[in-house]
């Protein structure tokens, strides 16, 4: 920015004259404009500012040099060259001193910046945004405006600096300020400003500048080379380029591009860049980067060259030179790895520091000279060919193959990918991540050593500055080849192909005469463009079905998803609608039918929250402030705190969502919006569930679906109303104003037609006919239930819904059952009235991780990469390979289940959704051995499937205890395509597994809604029986397998109980004490806490004073009950508690008492008058204290997913225990 502002200002002043005021205005205006561009890009793209500003640095600098052709500007007017010197005087040394322009500007900037940052609201907001961007957004700060202020002010300062520097040097060149960026960064960091933001002072920055200036001036006075000053200089570039096809060059250049000479030239240039790119890619796979790779390669070449030329004809010195080069590379790699892995320095900063340090040393030690005159053996590598192929290229390909073997077939390679995916989790799993990271940086440096040899061979010389332009291209090749800059993903083959493409591009650009500076600007621009597009993911799908339920056309279009920060997932309603329209057009075209043949439409979608303003336009829900991001996606977890607050109220509405509301439901999200985005809240006109938004957009009818409102919005479908008391209690009563027009005045069941069908606008967008019937919408998973639950067999029998459950498998699994009566089942969502079929109640169970758990288990095994490669070679999936291995191990298919008699898994790796309803639960594996074989991996895979199947059995049995008679599972989704998954579910549950003929159950369910809305079928049961058919039936295998699974099911429950015991043993102990009446209450409180599985005991105050206090630990907690708070038996315990650092909670009515003053928390019932007339006995206050702790125990039960099984484990005796045991026996 400074360079461009300086050049524009200088051009004007030299050509047109003027004064200092005009020069400052011109320079500041240019700097401000460029700063605002930077601010917008940093805000809009939401990637680290250092990447964006390095990209714009390349754009600005490349364009500047290209447009100015590197021309220097001289000849400033006298008024500019003489400068400003107010209050001047002549000193004894003959020089004039005074308030010069640099001093004036520096003083003004210091005073203004100090006032801005320390005494204004804007300054405080800037600190807040730097400290916690999310919190700043939630407090209502306009982040876009703040970015404009910060980067605009930076641009203004750059404009001022441009004039000052030009006046000092009295000449301007495009590159006169190149290298200042990182020196400035160094001064700021040296002054104590945090690179992550939120911390730093102007005083510290000034001290950093002064310290760095003294250091540089001292080095200059000591006649130390200026390259030592470049320790914090350099260029950081992480760039991705859009591939330009080589054929385009053939059209532009004809035979010149596709000539043998051109390809030989490409082949000779590729190896050096290739070795460097391989080294860069290796570090990027771990989530790092190696900016020092070129400087390190040059260091190796200089050391080797110095040794070789000292004795050019001595083979011993040639070997010594190679060993010295290796030693230098290992030292550099070890230093980088140690800084990253041991010290914890960011890879960018660590390798940036070593890059500039090594570059300075290279120049210093070589005096900037070229070392040449190498023996023929080295020159051979640079010039020789084998069968017309350059030897250097063959060497590069050989190294690439060796690296492929390392990454794909060694423990280090697997560990490298794991570190890149999640370094912390990898470390906790026992991998020495420090050793892995150091090894990677050493390998990267050794690849630089090989590149150094190739550079020496190609140029027959060594020089400190060789290959400096390669840094950008090595990063570009790595990312373009598919390596994830964040680590954990990428393959060598992709990198090699990307290198070939880049070399073809470079060759084509050179033949076209395109300036290298313009190419640099292009790379920077493409980086910004790529980052803007890289968030595209997901899809909208459409299917066309005939009246027999057979799909005749299908299409999908991508949709965008945004993740501005952790736990925030957002989408755009405009983007989704456009994708839906395009998918419908494509599907109808593929079906090869006329649009008039389409009789009806049904929409399903995820239960995501769409927010529109009063005119129906998108309204932001994002901390980014972007209006197009107006959907909170179902998986978004920003509203966890709000969900907890709602659950604490225990409103009756929660009985209809399984007793506990999820942060994925809509009222917690709405409460979050009201609390954190008041502007959005006040301007909102419509809140839609995504399926309802689609039908509104298609028909103009804002009627809501009973499915969405009942399941996710707490609408009381059976009472046909919103519960006003619930909305009032949670603070959302304003949503019910004007007949709840914002969230739904009218609610209808699925299958009912909306409005007058498709509007003319929507029909035009979809390529359909206006007036086509559109059904009330449905949630996607429920559409899958609709598409499978009523499937008929070959005889056309009508489904008995009480005997069926729909299992919809995937990353997680849903279990949906419907009934004519409302069934309240602990830990199972619902009952939801008319959520799938009109007049039926839906119960929805689920497992949080199923497909994801299977993938986690097999991908964590050391044999995964080997078996995956083997599966690909054989044209199989990894699951097919494991299934075949299990069949081989078992001998007979009926024996597969018995393979895991010694291995058992509790599948709660991501908590439990149903029926324990405890998201804090974790998984357990029993039966592991010191084995790393493929057979061991297959057993773990099978045991995981069996554990998931037993979880399904648990859900079905829980449903059957509440009135269902389920003996049939209607299965669909990804996991149900695995035959062992299906068979073991049948074996474990004892149910028949029925797989539908049509695998796309969700699309089929929506199509059924369209037929009912169009009047083709009178009811859903009729549509289901005609359009949905059973394709395959899998039944339990043998009675022996049934008995085996009965035993495993007992183990399944015992593992849970044991797991809960272990958690209890590791919890801190609560010790409750009191004297007299308070002592009796203390016993009761301790008993209740223990009953809800929170370790607690009663301790006699007298016994504690005579030695029992000794068993207390610092992580225990003491609760003291005393109305007056000064009982001697209690007060004499206080010094011992303090000495042992045991925290104290006091329950007392006297805030000035001894136990109150010693406590961290004081609980008072607020009783002013006890029940006794003398107001001396603890009566009313004790009763209220007990009530408080009873409520606390109830909260603990709710949060921990307390169940009958839990109570049985801690209460085996008495009537309660007997009742529970009888119930368990009957079950």
TAHU-V51649 format. One line per field, one symbol per residue. ss: DSSP state (H for helix, E for strand, L for the rest). phi: phi as a letter, one per 30 degrees, with the letter a starting at -180 (. if undefined). A space follows every 50 residues. Layout:
# TAHU-V51649
ss: ???
phi: ???
This chain:
# TAHU-V51649
ss: LHHHHHHHHHHHHHHHLLLHHHHHHHHHHHHHHHHHHHHHHHHHHLLLHH HHHHHHHHHHHHHHHHHHLLLLELLLLHHHHHLLEEEEEELLLLLEEEEE HHHHHHHHHHHHHHHHHHHLHHHHHHHHHHHLHHHHHHLLLLHHHHHHHH HHHHHHHHHHHHHHHHHHHLLELLLLLLLHHHHHHHHHHHLLLLLLLLLL LHHHHHHHHHHHHHHHHHHHHLLLLHHHHHHHLLLLLLLLLLLLLHHHHH HHHHHHLLLHHHHHHHHHHHHHHHHHHHHHHHHHHLLLLLLLHHHHHHHH HHHHHHHHHHLLLLHHHHHHHHHHHHHHHHHHHHHHHHHHHHHLLLHHHH HHHHHHHHHHHHHHHHLLLLEELLLHHHHHHHHLEELLEEHHHHHHHHHH HHHHHHHHHLHHHHHHHHHHHLHHHHHHLLLLHHHHHHHHHHHHHHHHHH HHHHHHHHHLEELLLLLLLHHHHHHHHHHHLLLLLLLLLLLHHHHHHHHH HHHHHHHHHHHHLLLHHHHHHHHHHHHHHHHHHLLEEEEEEEEEELLLLL EEEEEEEEEELELLLLLLLEELHHHHHHHHHHHHHHHHHHHLLLHHHLLE ELLEELLLEEEEELLLLELLLLLLLLLLLLEELLLLLLLHHHHHHHHLLL LHHHHHHLLLLLLLLHHHHHHHHHHHLHHHHHHEEEEEEHHHHHHHHHHL LLLEEHHHHHHHLLLELLLLELLHHHHHHHLLHHHHHHHHLLLLLLEELL LLELLLLLLHHHHHHHLLLLLLEEELLEEHHHHHHHHHLLLELLLLLLLL HHHEEEEEELLLEEEEEEELLLLLLLLLEEEEELLLLLLLEEEEEEELLL HHHHHHHHHLLLLHHHHHHHHHHLLLLHHHHHHHHHHHHHLLHHHHHHHH LLLEEELLLLLELLLLLELLLLLEEELLLLLLLHHHHHHHHHHHHHHHHH HHHHHHHHHHHLLLLLLEEEEEEHHHHLHHHHHHHHHHHLLEEEEELLLL HHHHHHHHHHHHHLLLLLLHHHHHHHHLEEEEEELLLLHHHHHHHHHHHH HHHHHHHHHHHHHHHLLLLEEEEELLHHHHHHHHHHHHHHHLLLLEEELL HHHHHLLHHHHLLLLLEEEEELLLLLLHHHHLLHHHHHHLLLEEEEELLL LLLHHHHHLLEEELLLLLLLLLLLLLLLLHHHHHHHHHHHHHHHHHHHHH LLLHHHHHHHLLLHHHHHHHHHHHHHL
phi: .dddedddddeddddbikbdddddddddddddeddddedddddddhbedd ddddddeddddddddddchiddcbiddeddddicbdhdacdddjccbldd eedddddddddddddddcbbddddddeddddaeddddddjdddddddddd dddddddddddddddddddhabbecdcdjdedddeddddddjddddjibk bdddddddddddddddddddddideddddcecckbcbbbbcddcdddedd ddciddddcdddddddddddeddddddddddeddddicabdcdddddddd ddddddddddbdcceddddddddddddddddddddddddddddideeddd dddddddddddedddchicccbjcdddddeddbdbbhicedddddddddd dddddedcbbdddddddddddadddddddjdddddddddddddddddddd ddddddddchabadcdidddeedddedddddjddedjjbkbddddddddd ddddddddddddiddddddeddedddedddddcdddaiacbbbccddcic dcababbdbcbbbdaeicbbbcddddddddedddeddddddhbdddddca bbcbaddcccbbddcicebdbcddiddddbbcdeddcdcddddddddddh ddeddcbijbdcddddddddddeddcbdddddcdcbccdeedddddddbi ccecdddddddbciddddchadddddddddicdddcdhhhddckdcbbdd jddchciedddddddciccejedbdedadedddddddbdcecdddidddc ddccbcccclecbcbcbbadcdbcbeicdjdcdhdbceiccccbcacdbb eddedddddddededdddddddddicddddddddddddddibedceeddc dcbbbcdcdbibdbcdhbdcdbdbbbjdbdbbdedddddddddddddddd ddeddddddddckdbdbbcccajedddcddedddddddcicdcccddcdd dddddddeddddddidcdadedddddccbdcabbcedbdddddddddddd deddddddddddddddddccccbabieddddddddddddddciceabcbd dddddckdddddcdcdbccccaddibdedcdddddddddchddbcccacc dcddddddddbccbdidcbdddddhbcdcedddddddddddddddddddc idbddddddcbdciddddddddddddd
